[in-house]
């Protein structure tokens, strides 16, 4: 189910970017920064998990995933095999997917109805 929501997110972000060419550089810069930040946090948490160090909270990881539109979340999660079987974390990720897709769909429908009227 998370993979379906990721594809929906990618589709909606693409529509959002294509909707206004002036926003393209800003949106791409935002996505690069937020996804890089998420990757750093996720890799740091994996490293700390191996050495029993102080972990990064799941709340912080979920907020970072939400802000980065979860574009790198599933890819990184599977590639470094971190938090893949932890159902609590995956449930929280699912909720972030739902929240961002509801927000993106709302924006999309408001934009479409604004164009129609």
Secondary structure as the mmCIF struct_conf table of DSSP 4:
data_model
#
loop_
_struct_conf.conf_type_id
_struct_conf.id
_struct_conf.beg_label_comp_id
_struct_conf.beg_label_asym_id
_struct_conf.beg_label_seq_id
_struct_conf.end_label_comp_id
_struct_conf.end_label_asym_id
_struct_conf.end_label_seq_id
HELX_RH_AL_P HELX_RH_AL_P1 UNK A 2 UNK A 19
HELX_RH_3T_P HELX_RH_3T_P1 UNK A 21 UNK A 23
HELX_RH_AL_P HELX_RH_AL_P2 UNK A 24 UNK A 50
TURN_TY1_P TURN_TY1_P1 UNK A 51 UNK A 52
HELX_LH_PP_P HELX_LH_PP_P1 UNK A 54 UNK A 57
HELX_RH_AL_P HELX_RH_AL_P3 UNK A 58 UNK A 67
TURN_TY1_P TURN_TY1_P2 UNK A 68 UNK A 72
HELX_RH_AL_P HELX_RH_AL_P4 UNK A 73 UNK A 79
TURN_TY1_P TURN_TY1_P3 UNK A 80 UNK A 81
BEND BEND1 UNK A 83 UNK A 85
HELX_RH_AL_P HELX_RH_AL_P5 UNK A 87 UNK A 116
#
